[in-house]
Amino acid sequence: GGSCSRPEPRTRCRGLQTGLVGLPNVGKSTLFNALTQSGKAEAANFPFCTIEPNVARAKVPDSRLDELAAMAKSEKIVPEMIEYVDIAGLIKGASNGEGLGNKFLANIRNTDAIVHVVRCFEDDDVIHVDGSVDPVRDVDTIQLELVFADLEQCEKRMVRVEKDARGKVKGAEQEKSALTKIIALLQDGKPARLAELDEKEAAAVKSLGLLSKKPILYAANVSEEDLSGGNAMVEKLREFAAETNDQVVVVSAQVEEELNSLEPDERADYLESLGVAESGTDTLARETYKLLGLRTYFTCGPQETHAWTIRQGWTAPQAAGVIHTDFEEGFIKAETIYYADLLEAGSEEDAKSKGKMRIEGKDYVVQEGDVMHFRFRS
């Protein structure tokens, strides 16, 4: 048998991307730069300055990782990463090809989730594309573009599906009933993700990749002084988001830009002076991770402590395959300790002697926060 750590593994969970969208001049590119600490997106006060979708990776902060690494005296710490795509500015009429509309919609189609950056600050120096600041109107503008694009697609598809249903084609009835529910919502200006579909219906329309079906998170971009308490615009946005059971995270692109120019100890002082515990981008990365339905397990030792990304419901061999495909193919068993039990025990040996280590087989569904050590046939 063998144990962990191989160079350059082929990872299965990579490639999950979250699109960063927003109207022009809402602070989206500034936020993107902060998320990735990369100056790739030209954050100029000018609509359409980001034409190609910029892809960047941001780390997901996780205090459990730091605690495990401290306990194991690890030389290296490897966090989870999330990919964000900065998608060029959308305006009203995109579904009719206005602005860079078609390209914008195609780029969203390729993402797994959406973070919609919404302007919740007043600033006379930064023009608003519609002349005034109203977060709910802005969200509505973009939501309707996605809804219109979906409606056109669903209506076209329905013509074909009705024919198939008459011809008794397998699965056509399920797709027809799913489309009927979705079209009714879209005609009412509501997103497809509100449709109550059973498992078969959901599977029937999955390949359509509907834009308004993607999970969404709102990032309310506020000025420095509103970061800890929010403001009336944030509250309006929260009320609106609650109607569709969506979350709002308060961020300040202005603050994030400032944080990137500071040393780590200065950053903590600056955040404290603003009355917040962590930066908005940290909160956003964590909430995005949840939105994508991802889970974390850890491997931990003196060489490195590593957070690994898996999907909810994955079994031990699938989780092992994220480290290396050989681990999945030759999987024998996984020695597993829940992270809090391991920290409390203080070492793997002590956790074992206290009966906290479990030996799990190939049907075990990995739980959030498991610390695992795989045995496999090489």
N, C-alpha and C positions, 0 to 999 in steps of 0.2 A: 504493500500500500504506500501511498504518498501523502504528503500534506501540502499546505498552501504555498503560495507565492511563486508566480511565473511572470515573465516579462510580457508586456503588451497583450493583455487578454482581448479576445473578441467579445465585446460586451453587447448583450442583447437589448438592454433597456435604453441605450443611447438613441438619439434621434427623436426623442420626444421634444417637441418644440412649442413654445408659448409665444404667440404673436403679441407684440406691443402695438396697440392702435390708439388713434386719437385724432381729433381735428387738428388743423395746422395751429401752431403757436400755443399749445397747451403745456409745453414743457416736456414732451415725450422724449425727444432726442437727448435732452439734458439728463433726464432720468435714466435713459438707456446707457448713456456714458457712465453714469454713476454705478449702475448695476454691474457693469462689466469693467469698470475703471479703465475703459479703453476709449480713446478719443475718436473712434471710427466714425460715429455719426456726426455730421457737421451741424452742431446745434446753433444754427443761425436763425435770427428772427425773420424767417422767410419761408413761405409755404413751398412744399415740394422739394425741399433741399435734400431729402433722403430718398433717392430714386431706387437704388437697388436695396433689397432687404438686407440689412446688416445682421449677421448672426453673431451672438456673443454668449459666453458662458459665465454664469454667476454662481458663486458658492452658496449652499444652503447652510446657514449657521445652525449648529447643534451642540448644545452644552454637554450632552452625554458623551460626545466624541472626545471633547477636551478632558472630561473627567476620567474616561477609560484610559486615554493616552497617558495622563499623569500617573494613574495607578500602575500601568504597565511599564512606565518610564520609556515610552516609545521614542525612537529617533525621529520618526516621521508621522505626520497626521494627514490623512487624505479624506477631505469632505465630499459630500454629494454635490453634484453640479446640476444646474438647470440651464437649458438653452433658451435664450430669448431672441426673437427676430424683430428687428425694428422695421415696421412696415410703413411705407411712404404715406404721407398725409392724405386723409380721406376728406372729401367734401360732399355736400348734398348733391345728389344726382349721379353718384358713382355707378349705381346699377344701370344707368343709361350711358356709361362711358365718360361722364364729366371728369375733369381733372385727370388723374391717372387711374380712374375708376376700375377698369377691367383688370388691370394688373394688380391693383390693391385687393380685389375680391379673390383673384387666383392665389395670391400669396397667403391670404387668410385660410383658404381652403386647405392648404398644406400644413396648417398648424393643428395641435391637439387641444389647445385651450387659448383663451384670449385674455389679455390684461388690457382693459380700456382705461387710458389715462384721461382724467377729466379735470378741467381747469376749475379750481375753487379759490382763485385769488384774483384780486383787482390790481391792475398795474397799467397805468396810462401809457407806459413806454412799450408795452408788448401788445400789439394790436390783436383783437379777436376777429376771426374770420367772419362772424355774423354781427360784429359791431358792439355786442354787449356780452356780459358773462352770465350764463344761465346753465348750470350743470345738467339739469334734467332735459332741457332742450337739446344740449349737445349729445347726451346719451341717446335720446330719441332719434336724432339725426342719423347716427351711425346704426342704431338698431334697425331703423326702417330700411336703410340701404341693404342690410343683410337679409331682412324679411322679404323685401321686393325681389332680390336675387333668388332666394329660396322659392318664393311663390311661383316665379316664372318656371323654374326647374321642375317643381312638383306638378304644376299643371301640364307641362309637356309630358312628364313621366306618366301621369294619370291616363292620358289618351292611350298609351301603349298597354298599361296595366289592365285597363278595362277590356281591351281586346283579348289579352291573355286570360283574364278571368272568365270571359265567355267561352274561350277555347279550353277551359279547365287546366290551364298550365299550372304545374306544381308551384305553390308559394304565392301565386298571384292574388288569391283572396286575402291573405294576410297583409300583403303590400297595399292592396286597395283600401283595406280598413285603416291601416296606418296613415296612408296619404290623406284619406278623408278627414281624419282627426287633425292632422298637421295643417292641411289647407284651410280648415275652418279657423284655426288660430292665426295663421299668417294673414288671412283676409281681414282679420280683426286688428292687425298690426302687432300681434304678439309673437314672441319667439317660439320656434319649434320645440325647444327643450322643455316647454310646459306641457307638451302632449303626454297623456297617460297611456303608454303603450305596454302591451304584454311582451314577454320575451321574444315570441315569434314575430310580432309586428316590428319590434325594435331591430331584430336581425334583418328583416326584409328591407328596411330603408337605410341600413348602416352605410351601404356602398355609395349612397347619394352624397355623403359628406356634407350635409346641410350646415350652412354657416351659422344660422341662429340656433342650432342644436348644440354647438360647442359650449363647454363650460366657460363661464366668464367671471372675472374678478374686476372690480372697479378700483382704480388707484386715484384717490382724490388728492390732487396736487395743490398744496396750500403754501402760504408764505411762512417764513420762519416763525413769526410770533403765534401762528395758529396751529403749529405742529402738535403741541401737547393737548390742546383743548378742542381743536376743530373750529368750525364756524357755522353760520346759518346755512351756507351753501352745502357744506358737508352733510348737515342734517337732512336737507331736502333730497340729496343724493341717496342717503341711507333709506329714507322712506320709500323712494322710488325702487331701489334695489330690493327692498324687502318684499315688494309685490311679486317678484320672480324668485324669491329665496336666494338672492345673490349677496355676496359679501363686499364690504367696502374697506379698503386699507388706506389710512391717511399717510401721505408721503409729502416731502418737500424737496423738489428737485434742486431748489436753491441751496438748501441745507446739505444735501448729498454732494453737491459740487464742492462746497466748502470743506466737507469732511474728507474728501479725497485728497485735499492739499495739506492735510494735517498729519502729524505723527500719531501713532496709536494711543499714547497716553493723553495727548491733547484732544483727541477725538472724544474720549470718555468724558473729559471735563466739559467740552462743548455741548455734548448731548445732555449732560446733567444740568447745565445752565439753561437749557431749553425745557427742562422738566420731562424728558423722555428717557426710557430705559435702553432703547436700542434704536438704530437708524431705521428709517422707513423702508430702505431697500432690503434690510435683513428680514423685516416683517413680511414684506412682499414676496421674497424668495420662499420663505417658509409657507406662506398661504398658497402660493402657486403650486408648490410641491403637493400640498393637501388636495388642491383643486384637481390635479392630474391623477389623484387616486393612488399615489405612490406610497411605498413603505420602506423602512430602513432596517437593515440588520448590520451587525458589525463583525469584523475580525480584529483581533487584538493581540499584540505581542510586543516584545522589546524592539523588533525592527520597525513595525508600523502598526498604527491603529487606523482602520479603514472603514468608512461608512459606505455601504453598498445599496444601490437603488433597485427595488423590485416592485412588482405590482401586487396589489391586494390579492390574496388567495393563492399565491405561488407556493409550490411545494419545495421541500429541501433540495431535491436534485435541480430544480429550475433555478433556485437561488444560487446554488453552487456553480451553475453554468454561466452566471454573470461574471464570475472570477475567471473561469476558463472552461471551454466546452468539454475538455477531458474530465473535469470534475463532475460534470453532469452525466457523461456517458459511463464513467467508471464508478459512480457513486456507491458507497457501501453504507455509511452512516454519518450522522452529524452529532458531535458533542455540543450540547446547547445549554447556555445559562442565560437567564434574563439579566439584562444589563444592571438593573438596580440590585439584584441579588449578588452579582459579581462585585459591584462597588462596595456593598455592605460587608462582604466576606474579606475583601482586600486582596485576594489573589485567586487564581484558578484552583490551586491545590486546596485552599481553605473552603472554597465554594463546593468543591468535590466532596471534601470530608464532612461538610454540613448537609450533604445530600441534595445540593441545589443544581448539580449537573445532571442533565437528562440525555439519554442516548436516543436519538430520533431516527426513524427509518424513512424510506422513500415516499411515504404517503403524508408525512408531517407537513402541515401548512405553517409556514414561517410567520411568527408573530412580530409585531412592531417592537423593536428594541432587543431582539434576540442577539446574543453574542455567540457566534458559531465557529466550529472547527471541523472541517470536513475530512473524512477518510475516504479514499477512492482507490480503485485499481488503476495503476498506470500502465 
